[in-house]
Amino acid sequence: MFYREAGDFKTSYSDDSQTFPIAFDRYRYYAVLAIAVLIVPFIINDYWVNAIFLPFLIYAIAAIGLNILTGYCGQVSLGTGGFMAVGAYACYKLMTSFPDVNIMIHVFLSGLITAAVGILFGLPSLRIKGFYLAVATLAAQFFLVWLFNRVPWFYNYSASGQISAPERTLFGQAVTGANADPSTRYLVCLFFLFVLAWLARNLTRGSLGRSWMAIRDMDIAAEIIGVNPLRAKLSAFAISSFYVGIAGALFFSVYLGAVEVGEVFGINVSFLVLFMIIIGGLGSIFGSFAGAAFLVLLPVGLKNLLVTGLGWPTDIAAHLEFVIIGAMIILFLVAEPHGLAQLWRLAKEKLRLWPFPH
C-alpha cells in the first residue's frame, strides 16, 4: 500500500534488474541524494561535519570495502586499520612529492597503491582460510603499523613521527589544512562515497560478484563449476583494499589533517569496521551504510544524552557504549546474522502489504 505498485510495470530486462525496481524506492533515493547535495552543505557547521558527517562518510567507504571481502567473498580480514594506514601514508607521500597535482588524484592513487599492497597480503588466502586467514591479516595489521612507525622515510624524517596534510584547494576552496572549508570537505567525501557505492553495487551484481559469492558459499564447488579462485580471491582483496585505502587517505587528509599511525590506525579501527558490517549486515551495501551510521551516531548520542543532558561521568558513558555494541553484536550473530539490512528488508515487505497480514 505504501509503495503504490499498481501500474508500476517493466517493459525491458534492464528495467526489471535495476538497483531500485520499485518507483517509490527510486524516488526516495533521489530525494535523499538531493538533500545530501543541495541542502546539507548549506546548513552544517564544524561540529556536525567533524562529529557526524565526515566519520560516517569515510567509515561507510571502509565498511563497503571490507564487506566486499568478508561479506561477499567470505575472506575474513582483521587488517583494515593497517590498509587504511597504507592509504593515509601513500596520500601523504604523494601530496608532499607532487604538490601541484589535484588532491582528488592523490586520493585515487592512494587507493591503487593500497590495492597493490592488498594483493600482496591476499596471497595467503589461496592456501588458508577462516581462522588462519584472520590471523594472517591480523599479522599484516601489526606489520604495517610497525613499518610506518619504524621507517622515517614514510613520515619524511619528522622528529615527532607524525604526518600532517599540506593545504590543498579544489575549485578555489580549501579541502585540507587549517583553513579547510567544512562544506567542501563534506562534498569531497560525499562524492567519493557516491561513486564507490555505485561501483560496488554494480560489481556485486555482475559476474565478478557472483564468483565472489560462489567462493564464499563453497569454494571447492565453485572451482568445480569453473570459478577461478585465484582471480576471485585476489580481485576481492584488491578492490576491498582500494576502498579501504581511499577511506584512509580521506581520513588523514580531509578529516583529521594530522595522524600518528599507532594511535589512529591501530587494531581498534580494524575491529570497529568489522563490527560495522556485522551489525549492518554482511553481504549488503546498504548494511555497510547502516552499520557505519549506527556506530558513528551511537557515541555522539550517548554523549549528548547521558553526559550533557543527564550529567553522567564521561567514562561511564564510554563503557556503556562498549556494552551496547557488544550486546548488539551478540544479538545479531544469534538472532539475525544479516543485521540491520535484513530488518530493513523485512520492514519493507510488511509495508508493501500493509494493512493486510503477511
C-alpha positions as CSV (number, residue, x, y, z in Angstrom):
1,M,0.0,0.0,0.0
2,F,2.7,2.5,0.9
3,Y,4.7,1.6,-2.2
4,R,1.9,2.2,-4.7
5,E,3.0,-0.5,-7.0
6,A,-0.2,-0.5,-9.1
7,G,0.7,0.5,-12.6
8,D,4.4,0.2,-11.9
9,F,5.3,-2.3,-14.7
10,K,8.5,-3.1,-16.6
11,T,9.0,-3.3,-20.3
12,S,12.6,-4.5,-20.5
13,Y,15.0,-6.7,-18.7
14,S,17.2,-3.7,-17.8
15,D,14.2,-2.0,-16.1
16,D,13.4,-5.1,-14.1
17,S,17.0,-5.7,-13.0
18,Q,17.8,-2.1,-11.9
19,T,19.0,-1.4,-8.4
20,F,15.6,0.1,-7.4
21,P,13.0,-1.7,-9.4
22,I,10.1,-0.1,-7.4
23,A,9.5,3.5,-8.3
24,F,8.9,4.5,-4.7
25,D,12.4,3.3,-3.8
26,R,13.9,5.3,-6.6
27,Y,12.2,8.5,-5.7
28,R,13.2,8.1,-2.1
29,Y,16.8,7.5,-3.2
30,Y,16.7,10.6,-5.4
31,A,15.3,12.6,-2.5
32,V,18.0,11.6,-0.1
33,L,20.7,12.3,-2.6
34,A,19.2,15.8,-3.4
35,I,19.0,16.6,0.3
36,A,22.6,15.4,0.8
37,V,23.9,17.6,-2.1
38,L,21.7,20.6,-2.2
39,I,20.6,21.2,1.4
40,V,23.1,19.7,3.9
41,P,26.2,21.6,2.8
42,F,24.4,24.9,3.5
43,I,23.2,24.1,7.0
44,I,26.0,22.2,8.6
45,N,28.7,23.6,10.8
46,D,32.1,22.5,12.0
47,Y,30.7,20.3,14.8
48,W,28.3,18.4,12.5
49,V,31.0,17.9,9.9
50,N,33.7,16.7,12.3
51,A,31.5,14.7,14.7
52,I,29.0,13.0,12.4
53,F,29.1,13.5,8.6
54,L,32.8,13.0,7.8
55,P,33.3,10.0,10.1
56,F,30.1,8.4,8.7
57,L,31.0,9.0,5.0
58,I,34.6,7.8,5.5
59,Y,33.7,4.8,7.6
60,A,31.0,3.9,5.1
61,I,33.6,3.6,2.4
62,A,35.8,1.4,4.6
63,A,32.8,-0.7,5.5
64,I,31.8,-1.2,1.9
65,G,35.4,-2.3,1.1
66,L,35.5,-4.8,4.0
67,N,32.0,-6.1,3.1
68,I,33.2,-6.9,-0.4
69,L,36.0,-9.0,1.0
70,T,34.2,-10.6,4.0
71,G,30.5,-10.3,3.2
72,Y,30.6,-11.1,-0.5
73,C,33.8,-13.2,-0.8
74,G,33.9,-14.8,2.6
75,Q,37.5,-13.9,3.3
76,V,37.8,-12.8,7.0
77,S,40.2,-9.8,7.5
78,L,41.4,-8.1,10.6
79,G,43.8,-5.8,8.9
80,T,41.5,-2.9,7.9
81,G,43.3,-0.4,10.1
82,G,46.7,-1.3,8.5
83,F,45.3,-0.9,5.0
84,M,43.8,2.5,5.9
85,A,47.3,3.5,7.2
86,V,48.7,2.5,3.8
87,G,46.2,4.8,2.1
88,A,47.0,7.6,4.5
89,Y,50.7,7.4,4.2
90,A,50.5,7.0,0.4
91,C,48.4,10.1,0.2
92,Y,50.9,12.0,2.4
93,K,53.9,11.0,0.3
94,L,52.0,11.9,-2.9
95,M,50.9,15.3,-1.5
96,T,54.4,16.2,-0.4
97,S,56.2,14.8,-3.5
98,F,53.8,16.2,-6.1
99,P,52.3,19.4,-4.6
100,D,50.8,20.6,-7.9
101,V,48.7,17.6,-8.5
102,N,45.0,17.7,-7.7
103,I,44.1,16.3,-4.3
104,M,41.4,14.0,-5.8
105,I,44.0,12.3,-8.0
106,H,46.2,11.8,-4.9
107,V,43.3,10.1,-3.1
108,F,42.6,7.9,-6.1
109,L,46.3,6.9,-6.5
110,S,46.4,6.1,-2.8
111,G,43.6,3.6,-3.3
112,L,45.5,2.0,-6.2
113,I,48.7,1.7,-4.0
114,T,46.7,0.1,-1.2
115,A,45.1,-2.3,-3.7
116,A,48.6,-3.5,-4.7
117,V,49.5,-4.0,-1.0
118,G,46.2,-5.8,-0.5
119,I,47.0,-8.2,-3.3
120,L,50.4,-9.0,-1.7
121,F,48.8,-9.7,1.7
122,G,45.9,-11.6,0.0
123,L,48.2,-14.3,-1.5
124,P,47.9,-16.4,1.7
125,S,44.1,-16.7,1.1
126,L,44.9,-19.1,-1.8
127,R,46.2,-21.6,0.8
128,I,44.5,-20.8,4.0
129,K,41.0,-19.6,5.1
130,G,38.8,-19.0,8.1
131,F,40.6,-18.5,11.4
132,Y,44.1,-18.9,9.9
133,L,43.4,-16.2,7.3
134,A,42.1,-13.9,10.0
135,V,45.4,-14.4,11.9
136,A,47.4,-13.7,8.7
137,T,45.6,-10.4,8.1
138,L,46.0,-9.5,11.8
139,A,49.7,-10.0,11.3
140,A,49.5,-7.7,8.3
141,Q,47.9,-5.1,10.6
142,F,50.7,-5.2,13.1
143,F,53.4,-5.3,10.5
144,L,52.1,-2.3,8.6
145,V,51.8,-0.2,11.7
146,W,55.3,-1.2,12.8
147,L,56.6,-0.4,9.3
148,F,55.2,3.2,9.3
149,N,56.5,3.8,12.8
150,R,60.0,2.5,12.2
151,V,60.9,3.7,8.7
152,P,61.4,7.5,8.8
153,W,61.0,7.9,5.0
154,F,57.3,7.4,5.3
155,Y,56.9,10.4,7.6
156,N,59.6,12.5,5.8
157,Y,62.0,12.1,8.7
158,S,59.8,14.2,11.0
159,A,61.1,14.4,14.6
160,S,57.6,13.7,16.0
161,G,56.8,10.8,13.7
162,Q,53.5,12.5,12.8
163,I,52.3,13.3,9.3
164,S,50.4,16.5,8.5
165,A,48.4,17.2,5.4
166,P,49.6,20.3,3.4
167,E,46.9,22.7,2.4
168,R,45.2,21.9,-0.9
169,T,42.3,23.6,-2.7
170,L,39.6,22.4,-5.0
171,F,37.8,25.0,-7.2
172,G,39.3,27.7,-5.0
173,Q,38.1,26.2,-1.8
174,A,40.5,24.7,0.8
175,V,40.0,21.0,1.2
176,T,42.9,20.2,3.5
177,G,44.8,22.2,6.0
178,A,43.8,24.6,8.9
179,N,41.6,26.7,6.6
180,A,39.7,23.9,5.1
181,D,36.0,24.7,4.4
182,P,33.6,22.3,6.2
183,S,31.1,22.1,3.3
184,T,33.9,21.4,0.7
185,R,35.3,18.6,2.9
186,Y,31.9,17.1,3.2
187,L,31.2,17.3,-0.5
188,V,34.5,15.7,-1.4
189,C,33.9,12.7,0.9
190,L,30.3,12.5,-0.3
191,F,31.5,12.4,-3.9
192,F,33.9,9.5,-3.2
193,L,31.2,7.6,-1.3
194,F,28.6,8.0,-4.0
195,V,30.9,6.9,-6.8
196,L,32.4,4.0,-4.8
197,A,28.9,2.8,-3.6
198,W,27.6,2.9,-7.1
199,L,30.6,0.9,-8.3
200,A,30.3,-1.6,-5.6
201,R,26.6,-2.2,-6.2
202,N,27.3,-2.9,-9.9
203,L,30.3,-5.1,-9.2
204,T,28.5,-7.3,-6.7
205,R,25.6,-7.8,-9.1
206,G,27.8,-8.7,-12.1
207,S,29.8,-11.8,-12.9
208,L,32.7,-10.9,-10.6
209,G,30.3,-10.5,-7.7
210,R,28.7,-13.9,-8.4
211,S,32.2,-15.5,-8.5
212,W,32.9,-13.9,-5.1
213,M,29.6,-15.3,-3.6
214,A,30.3,-18.7,-5.1
215,I,33.7,-18.8,-3.3
216,R,32.1,-17.6,-0.1
217,D,29.3,-20.3,-0.2
218,M,31.5,-23.2,-1.1
219,D,34.9,-22.7,-2.7
220,I,35.5,-26.3,-3.8
221,A,32.2,-26.4,-5.6
222,A,32.8,-23.0,-7.1
223,E,36.1,-24.2,-8.5
224,I,34.5,-27.3,-9.9
225,I,31.9,-25.3,-11.9
226,G,34.6,-23.1,-13.4
227,V,35.2,-20.2,-10.9
228,N,38.9,-19.3,-10.8
229,P,39.7,-19.0,-7.1
230,L,42.9,-17.1,-7.8
231,R,41.1,-14.4,-9.7
232,A,38.1,-14.2,-7.4
233,K,40.1,-14.0,-4.1
234,L,42.8,-11.6,-5.3
235,S,40.3,-9.4,-7.0
236,A,38.3,-9.2,-3.8
237,F,41.4,-8.3,-1.8
238,A,42.4,-5.7,-4.4
239,I,39.1,-4.0,-4.7
240,S,38.5,-4.1,-0.9
241,S,41.9,-2.7,-0.2
242,F,41.3,0.0,-2.9
243,Y,38.2,1.1,-1.0
244,V,39.9,1.0,2.4
245,G,42.9,2.9,1.1
246,I,40.7,5.7,-0.2
247,A,39.0,5.8,3.2
248,G,42.4,6.0,4.9
249,A,43.5,8.8,2.6
250,L,40.3,10.8,3.3
251,F,40.6,10.1,7.0
252,F,44.1,11.5,7.1
253,S,43.9,14.4,4.6
254,V,40.3,15.6,4.7
255,Y,39.1,14.6,8.2
256,L,41.9,14.7,10.7
257,G,44.7,16.6,8.9
258,A,47.4,15.1,11.0
259,V,47.8,11.5,12.2
260,E,50.1,9.2,14.1
261,V,49.7,5.7,12.8
262,G,49.8,3.8,16.1
263,E,47.0,5.9,17.6
264,V,44.7,6.5,14.6
265,F,45.0,3.2,12.6
266,G,45.5,0.7,15.3
267,I,43.7,-2.6,15.8
268,N,40.7,-0.8,17.3
269,V,39.9,0.6,13.8
270,S,40.0,-2.9,12.3
271,F,37.5,-4.2,14.8
272,L,35.3,-1.1,14.5
273,V,34.9,-1.5,10.8
274,L,34.3,-5.3,11.3
275,F,31.6,-4.5,13.8
276,M,30.0,-2.1,11.3
277,I,29.4,-4.8,8.7
278,I,28.3,-7.4,11.3
279,I,25.7,-5.0,12.8
280,G,24.8,-3.5,9.4
281,G,24.6,-6.8,7.5
282,L,27.2,-9.0,5.8
283,G,26.9,-9.1,2.0
284,S,24.9,-5.9,1.8
285,I,25.9,-2.4,0.5
286,F,23.0,-0.9,2.5
287,G,24.2,-2.8,5.5
288,S,27.6,-1.0,5.3
289,F,25.8,2.3,5.4
290,A,23.5,1.2,8.3
291,G,26.4,-0.2,10.4
292,A,28.6,2.9,9.8
293,A,25.7,5.2,10.8
294,F,24.9,3.2,13.9
295,L,28.5,3.1,15.2
296,V,29.1,6.8,14.4
297,L,25.9,8.1,15.9
298,L,25.9,5.9,19.0
299,P,28.8,7.6,20.9
300,V,27.6,11.0,19.8
301,G,24.0,10.3,21.0
302,L,25.2,8.8,24.3
303,K,27.5,11.8,25.0
304,N,24.7,14.3,24.3
305,L,22.1,12.4,26.2
306,L,24.0,11.0,29.2
307,V,26.9,13.4,29.7
308,T,25.5,16.7,28.5
309,G,21.8,16.0,29.3
310,L,21.9,13.9,32.5
311,G,25.3,14.8,33.8
312,W,26.8,11.3,33.8
313,P,30.6,10.9,34.0
314,T,32.2,10.6,30.6
315,D,33.9,7.2,31.5
316,I,30.5,5.7,32.4
317,A,29.0,6.7,29.0
318,A,32.1,5.3,27.2
319,H,31.8,2.0,29.0
320,L,28.0,1.9,28.3
321,E,28.9,2.3,24.6
322,F,31.0,-0.8,24.6
323,V,28.3,-2.7,26.4
324,I,25.7,-1.7,23.8
325,I,28.0,-2.6,20.9
326,G,28.8,-6.0,22.4
327,A,25.2,-6.8,23.1
328,M,24.2,-5.7,19.6
329,I,26.9,-8.0,18.0
330,I,25.8,-11.0,20.1
331,L,22.2,-10.3,19.3
332,F,22.7,-10.0,15.6
333,L,25.0,-13.0,15.3
334,V,22.5,-15.2,17.2
335,A,19.1,-13.8,16.1
336,E,19.7,-12.1,12.8
337,P,23.0,-12.8,11.1
338,H,22.2,-10.5,8.2
339,G,22.0,-7.5,10.5
340,L,20.1,-4.2,10.1
341,A,19.9,-4.7,6.4
342,Q,17.7,-7.7,6.8
343,L,15.5,-6.0,9.3
344,W,15.0,-3.2,6.8
345,R,14.1,-5.7,4.1
346,L,11.5,-7.3,6.3
347,A,10.0,-4.0,7.2
348,K,9.7,-3.0,3.6
349,E,8.0,-6.3,2.8
350,K,5.5,-5.7,5.5
351,L,4.8,-2.1,4.4
352,R,4.2,-3.4,0.8
353,L,1.3,-5.5,2.1
354,W,0.0,-3.3,5.0
355,P,-2.7,-3.4,6.3
356,F,-3.1,-7.0,5.1
357,P,-1.5,-9.8,7.0
358,H,1.9,-11.0,5.9
